[in-house]
Amino acid sequence: MNDSRYVSTAQVAEVLGVGVTTVKRWVDEGILPAHRTAGGHRKLLLADVLRLARQSNFPNQNLGPLFAAGHALVPAHVQDLEQALFVALERGDGDLVRSLIQGAYRRGVPVDDLADGVIAPAMQRIGHDWETGKIDVFHEHRGSQLCVAALHELIGLVSSSAAGRRPLALGGAPEKDPYVLTSLLAELVLRQDGWQVVNLGPNTPLASLRKAVNELKPRLLWLTVSYLEDADTFLTEYRQLYQESDRLGVPVAVGGRALTDSLRARMPYTTYGDGMAHLSAFARTLSPGKRRPPRGRPTKQSNG
């Protein structure tokens, strides 16, 4: 199994500062999902290892050796990473955008931190430059598409091998809202936290979301609202969606820059967040995930 998404028990033990037998015990106890090679060796998904590292406090937790040497060039500080991404987006350097976003995640930066501290501010700066005439709208569109492309490639790394046993989250953006990026970031944040996800994406009629809630019976419904053409129509359709979700016991999480304070005052919802970190925190209250491994270093190690 040569897939770069997988690492060995020995590699995981080294970067977390524990023994190989400890990692194997986590596998045997179901704490850390694993695949078996033809030779019987355990191989672990990077997504599952990263999730475990974020949930616990380990002696070492230096994740860098798990990843390609090229990712060492990714800035360590969020502010520097945001600046580097902004420059790459304005230049239209897709390879650098991909390296920065994916490299940061591989080095242990959670998707919600990437979304709120790096991608959102970089795209806001791109949008401001367009609004003030410094760049053309094509630059803004190109930057958005480059982010979306890099994030789509991240889905394989973020998705857990245990996703089939995880709760389902359903969501998207309402009709006439064309923005792909926010819904995609919400999907990745939820996948990072171990959820199965059905992302209906932008421009989704709320009546269709209501049908999807009835058919799929999700554990969580999210709605990102970046643009509204008619607030009153949205409110009428949204209330119907919320009432149906409430009837089925489905919590509703909403967010997005189009949801002003005055608009939210007229909306029922379970939770509102002004960033992906809020969505992640709320989702974890609904699905705490796998139990964390016991602390302690084994007295004897074995080969992976």
N, C-alpha and C positions, 0 to 999 in steps of 0.2 A: 504494500500500500504506500505509494509515493506521493499521494495528495498532500500538498503543503498545508492544508488545513489541519492535518493530524500531527500529533507529537507523541513521543514515547513516555512511559511512566518514569524512566530515568531522567528525561529532560524536565518533566514537571517537578520531580523531586528536587532537582538541582536549583531551579529558579524560585521555588517556594521555600527552600531551606528545610525540607523534611526528608525522611528516608523513603527509599523506593518501596519498602514493604508497607509504609503508611499509605502511599498512593494506591497500591494494589488493594489494600484493605478498603479504601474508599470506593474503589470499583466494585469489590465483592459485596459491600454493604449498600450499593445503589446510590451513594452520594455523588459519584462521578461516573456518568455513562461512558462506556468504552466499546470499541469494535475489536474483534479478534482477527489477526492475520492468519494466513494458511498455516503458519508455524506455531500458532497459539499465543502469539504476543499481543498484549493489549495496546491499542492505539486510541488516543484521546483527541476529541475535537477541540481546537483552539477556543471556540465559542464557550464550551463548557468549562475549560480551564480558566478563562478570563472571568467568567461569572463566579466561579469558586473563589478566585483571588480577590474579587471585589467584595465578597460577602464575609470574608474572614481576615484575621490578622495573623500573618505568617512570619516566621523568623527572618526570611530573606525577602521574598517577593520582588525580585529583579527579573522582570519578564523579557527584557531585551534580548537575551540569548536565544529565545524561541523564534526570533524573526530574522528576516534577511538583513544583511549588512547595510543595504541601501537605506533602511528605515532609521539608521542612526543619525541621518542628516535631518530628520524631522525636528524642529525646534522643541525644546523641553517645556517652555513656558507658554501658557495659553495666549497671552498677548502677542508674543512673537509668532506663534502659529497662525493667529488670526491675520496678522500683517502679511505673512508669507502667502497665505491663501488669497488674500485680497489682491496682491500683486499678480499671482498666477491667474486669477480669474480675469483681471483686466487685460492681461496679455493674451488670454485664450490658450494658455499652456495646459492642455488636458492631462498630459503625463505628470506634470508637477502637481496639479490638483488631486489627481488620483493618489500619488505618492504621499502627499500631506495628509489627506483624509484617512486613507487606509493605513498608512504608517502610524499615525497617531493612535488609531484604535488598536492596532497590533501591539503597541507599546503600553497599552493599558488605560488609555483615555476613554471613559464611557461615552456612548453615543449621545446621551443627554448633555454631557459637558461639551462635546463637539458641536452639538446643535445650538446650545444657548450661548456658549462662549467663543465659538470660532465661526461656524457657518452663518448663523443669523447676523452677527455684526458685520461680517465681511460682505454679505449680500446687501445689507442695509447701506453700506458705504457705496457699493456699486450702484444701488438705486438712487442714492443722493447725487452721485456724479452724473447720472443720466438726467435727473430732474433739473440739475443746475446747468446742463448743457456741456459738461466736460467730456462726456462720451455719448455715443449714439445708442438708441434703444437696442440695436443688434448686439452691442457689447453686453448689455444687461441680460438679454435672452440667452446669449452664448454662455455667459457665466452660470446662469441657472441650469442650463442643460448639462454643463460640465459637472456641476455638483450632483445632479440627478444621476448621471452616468456612473460617477465614482461610488455613489451610495448604493446603486443597484448591484454593483459588483461586491459590495460589502455584505449583502444579504447572506451569502453562503457562509461567511465567517461568523456572523452574528447568530444564525439559527442553531438552536440546540438539537442534538441528536435525540433528545427526549421529547421533542415537540409534540409527538402524537399523544402523549399522556398529559399535556398541559391544557389549561383552559383557553377558550377562544375569545379573541377580541375582534370586533368588527368596527369599521369606521371609514371615513372619507371626508370630502369637502362638498358643500351644497351646490346646487345647480347655479350656473353662471360664474362660479368660482373656478378660475382656470389653473390655480397654482398647484403644481405637482409636489413641490419640495416639502411643504409642511406635512402633508399626509405621509409621504415616504419617510420622513424623520420620525413621525409618530409610530409607524410600523416598525422601524428599526429599533427604537427604544423599547417597544413592547417585546419584540423578538429577543433583544438582549436580556430582558428580564424573564425569559422562558415561556412566553406566550405563543400559541398558535395565532396567526393573524390573517384576516381577510380584509384587505385594503381595497375599497372600491374606487379610491382615487378622486381626482377633481371632477367637478361638474356632475355630481350625482344627485338626482332628484330625491328630496327627502321622503317622498312617497315610496320610492324604491328602497331606500334605507329601512323604512318601516316594514316593508315586505321581507327584507333580508333578516331583520330582527326576529320576525315571526317564524321564518323558515329555519334559521341557523341557531337560534336560542343562545346567543353569545353570553359570556360572563361579564363582558364590558363592551359598551358602545362609546366610541370617541368621535368627535366632530371638530375639524379644524376649519375656521372661517376667516379667510384672508380678504375676501371681497364680497360685498353684497350690492346687488343692483336695486333691490326693493326690500327694505327692512320689514315693512308690514306684511308682505307676502311670506317672507322668510319666517316671521314670528308665527303666523297662522299655521304653516306647514310644520314648523319645528315643534309647536305645542302638541300637535297630533302625534309626532314621532315620540316625544317625551312621554305622553300619556300611554302609548302602547308599550314603550320600554318599561315604564313604571308598573304597568299591569303585569308584565312578565317578570318583574323583579330584576331588570337589567340596569345597573348603574350607568349614568350618562356623564361623560367627561367632555367639556367643551373648552375651546381656546382659539386664539387667533386675533390678529390686530383689528379685524372688522367688528369685533364684539366690544363696543364701547360701554362705558359704565352705565349710560342711560339705557342702552339696549339690553344689557344683562339684567337690569332692574326689572324688566318685563318678561324675563325668561326663567322657567324652572329648570334646574339641572342638579346633578348630584355633586359635581365638583367643577371648578373653573381653575385654569392655570394659565399664567402668562409665559410659560416656558416648558420645554420638554422634561425638565427635572421634576416639575409638579406632576406631570402625567406619570412618570416613572414611580414617584413616591406613592401616588394613589394606587397604581396598579399593584404595587407590592403589598398593599394592605388587603387586596382581594386574593392574591396568590403569593404567599410568602416563599414558595419554591421549595427546593429540596432542603433537608436539614443540613446544617453545617457540620464539617468534620470535627471530631474531638481534637483538642490540642495535644501536643506531646510528640517527642521525637523517639523513634524506635531505637532499640539498643543494637540492632543488627540490620544491615542492609543486604539486599540481594541484587543481582543484575537484572536490568529491564529486558 
